[in-house]
Structure formats: structure tokens, C-alpha cells
């Protein structure tokens, strides 16, 4: 069963919350971050992407960048941009997008749960990205950004959260520049805090990394390092835990994660269409954008036209959690077999576009001449993600895209 715990969060004062809160470090590059923090000295990006406060062109992995992050974190605390709560608390963080609100619990997850497989993963991580985030955690001695977890919903936990958000005014309540609403409640009552911790320990068998596999691995591995340096540790030290927002699975949805390819591997458009017929039924949609409406349905944009591709029965396996995925079908029978793209992680001939940008972005990138063909997929479901993680399997790269993204800075976990 899952172990969570309350913690003494470092948080912004109410009047600074919307200015401190920032998008995750990995959804914008250095130039975009510099632009975003212009005239905003409070943005957490000064800590999570500290190269923005050094000369342009500075390598974001240079030692002075990590040092600058530590200096900025110290400065934020000294200036009162971040203030630590006096006692352990649990927090509720809700996000509203397109009229839908999802409610997560901001708590500390257990390093042991990660090491023992109670926290389940569905993606592979890359060592260099793990090490980058590990340096950030080591140097700041804190989990500055939360990771995004899910769990099979529990009615009593839902009832507790619903009661609090209906009866208690939020501590923070603002709408970001992208139109997403962010709402944050502080749970002060010890009885409620203890009950939530008990319910996870008794009724939640596993949690699932939804978004933030590298940050999760980095946080857990730094905790493991600290244990090895402190052989007499008791298990109660803060470094045995890391920051995560836990959302019930029945409130989350995954959006599509699409592909654009630079060339046709020497084929003409007609030759590509002919080869596709081996595994797909094809119908032309002309200039009208076509969005897949169900599993095993794809759309393709090629030479100014949209096509509906429907996978033939032999191209997927309903009894295989990986083989049934549309990303598997597309990778196996199109990207690999026809276009000769063998490794999605390393090939420079393919790029990935989150569905939040809309299918018009695919059209734009092909029409510009940057890309030759685009494919849109029907998104995987939370149930598929959980089934794959429970089976100990790994999804193909770039399968899931969650929106809205968590804003960082509303709660920070210190490791001492």
C-alpha cells in the first residue's frame, strides 16, 4: 500500500502566488523562459531555469547554472517570496481548463515506494536527464517542482476533498495567462491530515507516474543517496520523501500526442499511400481537418490533404496492452516498416506535437515545408496507462500528454 505524508511547504504569500507560479522547467526553452520572466522577478523560473539570469548562450548544464539556482532559491526565501509553513500540512491543488476542474492532493511520496515498485512507471528515463534533475535536487536540497501522480480513486478521499473545497476559501485562486485556473487550499486540521494518510495506506495499493518520470527518478535517487551517506537514518527524515501531486484517475484524461516526419524515405506521396493500404483502410478528407474519433483510427496530412486511416484487424492485438496501442501500430507499420525510423528517441527525422496545439499545428508544419507528413492519433486512456504500468510494461516514447500542466512554486518540499 502507498505511504504519503504531510510536509512543511515553502509557499508564496497570497499576493505573490500568481507571480511565483511557473510552468514546468521542461516545457519551455531558455529563450522562452527569459521572455516569460521579463519584468517578473518573482517567477520560480529564476530557480528552475537559472540560466536565464546568466549571459545568453550559457550552457544550461554548466556548474554556474546550478549554483545560480541555489543562490536564487536562498534569495527567494530571504526576501519572503517563499515562506515555510510552521507545521506539516497537506494541500489541495485544483486546475480548471475548458470548464473542467481536477483536484489533486499535494503531499510527499515515499522513496521506498519508488524503489519497491509501489510507484509505477510507464516510460523509460534517460540517464543524462535524470542526472540534470538530480543535480538540481542535490544543490537546492529541495524538491522545487512537484511530479504528477495518479491513483485509483477512493470515494472517501474524494468526499474529504469535496467537503474542504466547498466549505473553505482557497488560499490561492488565479487564472494564468493561458486561461487555466489554479486553486489551492491548505488543510490545517490534524485529524483530516491523519485520515488522508491512513486512507492511502489502507485503500491505495499503487500510485502511477502520469507526468514527470525524470523528476520522479531524480528525487527518489537523491533520497537513496542521502540514505547511503547517513547509514543510521530512521526513515522519518525529509529526504525519505519527495513532492508529488496525486490526482484520482477518474478526474484525468490524456490528450493526443502526434507525429510529424521530415521526409518520406525516398517515396513519392502515391507510393506512400499504396504502401499504407497493406495495414490501413484509407479515405481522403480533402482540405478539411480530420481528427480521429476512436481507437485504431488515425489521421494523416500529406501534400495539402487530410486522410482517415483505419487500422486493419491484423495490425493490432487486443490481448496485448502494448500491441493494442495506436502508437505501437503507427510505429511498427508506418514509421519503422515504411519510413525506416527505427528509434523514436534518437531519430532526427521525426518530431512530436502535443495535442494541446491542435491539428492545425500539424498542417502548419507540413505546409511550411519543414515536414513532409503528419500523423494524428486517438489518445490512450487512463485505464490503458494503468494496465500497462500494472503489467510492468513500458509504453512507446511520446505516448501520453497531460494537460493542464502543474504550475511549480505553490508548494516546495525541503529535504531537511
C-alpha positions in Angstrom: 0.0 0.0 0.0 1.0 3.6 -0.6 2.8 5.8 2.0 2.3 9.5 1.8 2.9 12.2 4.4 2.2 15.9 5.1 5.1 18.4 5.0 6.0 21.9 5.9 5.7 23.5 2.5 7.6 26.6 1.3 4.9 28.7 -0.3 4.5 32.2 -1.7 2.4 34.8 0.2 -1.1 35.1 -1.2 -0.4 38.3 -3.1 2.6 36.8 -4.9 1.2 33.3 -5.8 0.3 34.1 -9.4 3.7 35.7 -10.0 5.7 33.0 -8.4 3.8 30.1 -10.0 5.6 29.0 -13.2 5.3 26.4 -15.9 7.5 23.3 -15.5 11.2 23.7 -16.4 10.9 21.3 -19.4 8.0 22.8 -21.3 9.9 25.9 -22.4 13.5 26.6 -23.6 15.9 29.2 -22.2 14.8 31.9 -24.7 11.1 31.3 -23.9 11.9 31.4 -20.2 13.8 34.7 -20.5 10.8 36.2 -22.3 8.3 34.8 -19.7 10.1 36.3 -16.7 10.6 39.7 -18.2 9.5 42.2 -15.6 8.7 39.4 -13.1 11.5 38.9 -10.5 9.2 36.6 -8.6 8.9 33.8 -11.1 10.1 30.4 -10.0 11.8 30.0 -13.4 14.7 32.0 -11.8 15.2 28.9 -9.7 14.2 26.1 -12.1 15.8 27.6 -15.2 18.5 29.8 -13.6 20.5 30.2 -16.8 18.1 33.0 -17.6 19.9 35.1 -15.1 23.3 34.5 -16.7 24.7 35.7 -20.0 22.8 34.4 -23.0 24.4 31.4 -24.5 25.4 30.0 -21.1 25.2 26.2 -21.1 22.2 25.3 -19.1 24.1 22.3 -17.6 27.2 24.4 -16.6 28.1 24.3 -12.8 27.5 28.0 -12.5 23.8 27.5 -13.6 23.2 25.1 -10.7 24.9 27.5 -8.4 22.8 30.3 -9.6 19.7 28.2 -8.9 20.8 27.7 -5.3 21.5 31.4 -4.9 18.1 32.4 -6.3 16.3 29.9 -4.0 18.1 31.3 -1.0 17.2 34.8 -2.1 13.5 33.9 -2.6 13.4 32.7 1.0 15.3 35.7 2.3 13.1 38.2 0.5 9.9 36.4 1.6 8.8 35.3 -1.9 8.7 31.8 -0.3 7.7 31.3 3.4 7.7 27.9 5.1 4.6 26.7 7.0 5.2 26.1 10.7 3.7 22.6 10.8 3.2 19.6 8.5 0.2 20.1 6.2 -1.5 18.6 3.2 -2.6 20.8 0.4 -5.3 20.6 -2.4 -4.3 21.9 -5.8 -7.0 22.2 -8.4 -6.8 23.2 -12.0 -9.6 24.4 -14.3 -9.4 24.1 -18.1 -12.2 24.3 -20.6 -14.8 24.2 -17.9 -13.4 21.1 -16.2 -11.7 21.1 -12.8 -9.4 18.3 -11.4 -8.4 18.1 -7.8 -5.1 16.8 -6.6 -3.5 16.3 -3.1 -0.1 17.9 -2.7 1.8 15.5 -0.4 5.1 13.8 -0.1 5.6 10.4 -1.7 7.9 7.7 -0.3 11.3 7.0 -1.7 10.7 3.4 -0.5 7.6 3.2 -2.6 9.6 4.2 -5.7 12.4 1.7 -5.0 9.9 -1.1 -4.3 7.7 -0.6 -7.3 4.6 0.7 -5.4 5.0 3.9 -7.5 4.6 2.5 -11.0 6.1 3.9 -14.2 5.1 3.6 -17.9 8.1 5.4 -19.6 11.8 4.8 -19.8 14.1 7.6 -18.5 17.4 8.8 -19.8 20.4 8.9 -17.5 21.5 12.4 -18.6 18.1 13.9 -17.9 18.0 12.1 -14.5 21.4 13.5 -13.6 20.4 17.0 -14.6 17.5 17.0 -12.2 19.5 15.1 -9.5 22.0 18.0 -9.5 19.2 20.4 -9.1 17.7 18.5 -6.1 21.2 17.9 -4.5 22.2 21.6 -4.8 19.0 23.1 -3.6 18.4 20.3 -1.1 14.7 20.5 -2.1 12.1 19.2 -4.4 11.4 22.6 -6.1 8.9 21.2 -8.7 6.2 18.6 -8.0 5.7 15.5 -10.0 2.2 14.5 -11.4 0.9 11.2 -10.0 -2.4 9.4 -10.3 -4.1 6.7 -8.2 -7.3 4.6 -8.4 -9.9 6.9 -6.9 -11.2 6.2 -3.4 -14.7 7.5 -2.6 -13.8 8.7 1.0 -10.8 10.6 -0.2 -13.0 12.3 -2.9 -15.5 13.2 -0.2 -12.9 14.8 2.1 -11.6 16.9 -0.8 -15.1 17.9 -1.9 -16.0 18.9 1.6 -13.0 21.1 2.0 -13.3 22.9 -1.3 -17.0 23.6 -0.7 -16.6 24.9 2.9 -13.2 26.6 2.8 -11.9 29.6 0.8 -8.9 28.8 -1.3 -5.5 30.2 -0.2 -4.7 30.9 -3.8 -7.1 31.4 -6.7 -5.9 32.8 -10.0 -6.1 32.4 -13.8 -2.8 32.1 -15.6 -2.1 33.8 -18.9 -3.0 30.6 -20.8 -6.6 30.7 -19.4 -6.1 27.8 -16.9 -7.4 28.4 -13.4 -5.3 27.4 -10.4 -6.9 27.0 -7.0 -5.1 25.9 -3.8 -6.3 25.0 -0.3 -4.4 24.4 2.9 -5.5 21.5 5.1 -4.7 22.5 8.7 -6.8 20.0 10.7 -4.6 17.2 12.0 -7.5 14.7 12.2 -8.2 15.3 8.4 -4.5 15.0 7.6 -4.1 11.8 9.5 -7.2 10.3 7.9 -5.9 11.1 4.4 -2.6 9.4 5.2 -4.4 6.4 6.6 -6.7 6.1 3.6 -3.7 6.0 1.2 -2.1 3.4 3.5 -5.2 1.2 3.6 -7.0 1.7 0.3 -4.5 2.8 -2.4 -2.3 -0.2 -3.5 -0.2 1.7 -6.1 0.3 5.2 -7.5 1.2 5.9 -11.1 3.6 8.5 -12.6 1.5 10.4 -15.0 3.9 13.2 -15.9 7.5 13.8 -14.7 9.3 10.4 -14.9 12.7 12.1 -14.8 11.9 14.3 -11.9 10.5 11.3 -10.0 13.6 9.2 -10.6 15.8 12.1 -9.7 14.0 12.9 -6.4 14.0 9.2 -5.4 17.6 8.6 -6.3 18.8 11.6 -4.4 16.9 10.3 -1.4 18.6 7.0 -1.8 22.0 8.8 -2.0 21.3 10.6 1.3 20.4 7.4 3.0 23.7 5.9 1.9 25.5 8.9 3.4 23.5 8.6 6.6 23.6 4.9 7.5 21.8 5.5 10.8 18.8 7.1 9.1 15.5 6.3 10.8 13.2 6.6 7.7 11.5 9.7 9.1 13.9 12.2 7.7 12.5 14.5 5.0 15.0 13.1 2.4 13.0 9.8 2.5 10.2 11.6 0.7 9.6 13.8 -2.3 7.0 16.2 -3.6 4.1 14.9 -5.7 0.5 16.0 -6.6 -1.8 13.0 -6.5 -4.9 13.1 -8.7 -7.6 10.4 -8.7 -7.8 8.5 -12.0 -11.4 9.3 -12.6 -10.7 13.0 -13.0 -7.9 12.8 -15.5 -7.8 12.5 -19.3 -4.9 12.1 -21.7 -4.8 14.1 -24.9 -3.3 13.1 -28.2 0.5 13.2 -28.8 1.1 13.4 -32.6 3.9 12.9 -35.0 5.5 14.9 -37.9 8.1 13.4 -40.2 10.7 15.3 -42.3 10.8 13.0 -45.4 9.1 10.0 -47.0 12.2 7.8 -47.0 12.6 8.3 -50.8 9.0 7.5 -51.6 6.5 9.6 -53.6 3.2 10.6 -52.0 1.4 8.0 -54.2 3.9 5.3 -53.2 3.4 6.0 -49.5 -0.4 5.8 -49.9 0.0 2.5 -51.7 2.2 1.0 -49.0 -0.2 2.1 -46.3 -3.0 0.0 -47.8 -1.3 -3.1 -46.5 -2.3 -2.3 -42.9 -4.9 0.5 -43.2 -8.1 1.4 -44.9 -7.8 4.9 -46.3 -10.3 7.6 -47.2 -9.5 11.1 -48.3 -10.9 14.1 -46.4 -9.6 16.8 -48.7 -8.7 20.1 -47.0 -10.9 19.5 -44.0 -9.0 18.6 -40.9 -9.9 15.1 -39.8 -9.5 14.2 -36.1 -9.5 10.6 -35.0 -12.7 9.7 -33.1 -11.9 6.3 -31.7 -9.1 3.8 -31.1 -7.3 2.4 -34.2 -8.3 5.5 -36.2 -5.6 7.8 -37.4 -5.5 11.0 -39.5 -2.7 11.8 -41.9 -1.8 15.2 -43.5 0.1 14.8 -46.8 0.5 17.2 -49.7 -2.2 19.5 -48.6 -4.8 16.8 -48.0 -6.2 15.1 -44.9 -6.8 11.3 -44.8 -8.5 9.0 -42.4 -6.6 5.8 -41.8 -8.3 2.9 -40.1 -6.1 0.1 -38.9 -7.0 -3.4 -40.2 -7.7 -6.0 -37.7 -4.4 -7.9 -38.2 -2.4 -4.8 -37.3 -3.2 -4.8 -33.5 -3.6 -7.3 -30.7 -6.5 -6.6 -28.3 -4.9 -9.0 -25.8 -1.6 -7.2 -25.6 -1.6 -4.0 -23.5 1.2 -2.6 -25.7 0.2 -4.2 -29.0 -3.2 -2.7 -28.9 -1.9 0.9 -28.6 -2.2 3.1 -31.7 1.3 4.4 -31.1 2.5 0.8 -31.4 0.6 0.3 -34.7 1.9 3.5 -36.2 5.4 2.9 -35.1 5.5 -0.7 -36.3 3.7 -0.4 -39.6 4.4 3.1 -40.7 7.4 4.8 -39.0 9.5 1.7 -38.9 8.3 -0.5 -41.8 7.7 2.2 -44.4 9.6 5.3 -43.3 12.6 3.5 -41.7 12.5 5.4 -38.5 13.8 2.8 -36.0 14.3 4.7 -32.8 11.9 7.4 -31.9 14.1 8.7 -29.1 17.1 9.4 -31.3 15.9 9.9 -34.8 16.3 13.5 -36.1 13.7 12.8 -38.9 10.7 12.9 -36.5 9.2 15.4 -34.1 6.3 15.2 -31.7 3.5 17.7 -31.2 1.2 17.7 -28.2 -2.5 17.7 -29.0 -3.0 20.9 -26.9 -1.6 22.7 -30.0 -4.4 21.4 -32.2 -4.2 19.6 -35.5 -3.8 23.0 -37.3 -0.2 22.9 -36.0 0.5 19.7 -37.9 -0.9 21.3 -41.1 1.2 24.4 -40.5 4.5 22.4 -40.1 3.9 20.4 -43.3 2.7 23.3 -45.4 5.8 25.3 -44.3 8.0 22.6 -45.9 9.7 21.8 -42.6 7.9 18.5 -42.5 6.6 16.2 -45.2 3.8 14.2 -43.5 1.9 14.4 -40.2 0.0 11.7 -38.2 -2.6 12.3 -35.5 -3.6 9.6 -33.1 -6.5 8.9 -30.8 -5.2 9.4 -27.2 -4.6 6.5 -24.9 -6.9 6.2 -21.8 -6.0 6.3 -18.1 -7.2 2.7 -17.9 -4.7 1.7 -20.6 -1.9 3.6 -18.8 -2.7 1.8 -15.5 -3.0 -1.6 -17.2 0.4 -1.2 -18.8 2.1 0.1 -15.6 0.5 -2.8 -13.6 1.8 -5.3 -16.1 5.3 -3.8 -15.6 5.4 -2.8 -19.3 6.8 0.4 -20.9 4.9 2.5 -23.4 6.5 3.6 -26.6 8.1 7.0 -26.4 5.9 10.1 -26.6 2.6 8.3 -25.9 0.9 10.4 -23.2 0.3 14.2 -23.0 -1.4 15.6 -19.9 -3.0 19.0 -19.7 -3.1 21.2 -17.9 0.4 21.2 -16.6 1.1 21.7 -13.0 2.4 25.1 -12.0 5.5 24.9 -9.9 6.1 27.1 -6.9 2.8 26.8 -4.9 4.5 24.3 -2.6 8.1 23.3 -2.2 9.5 20.4 -0.1 12.7 21.0 1.7 14.9 17.8 2.3 16.0 18.8 5.8 
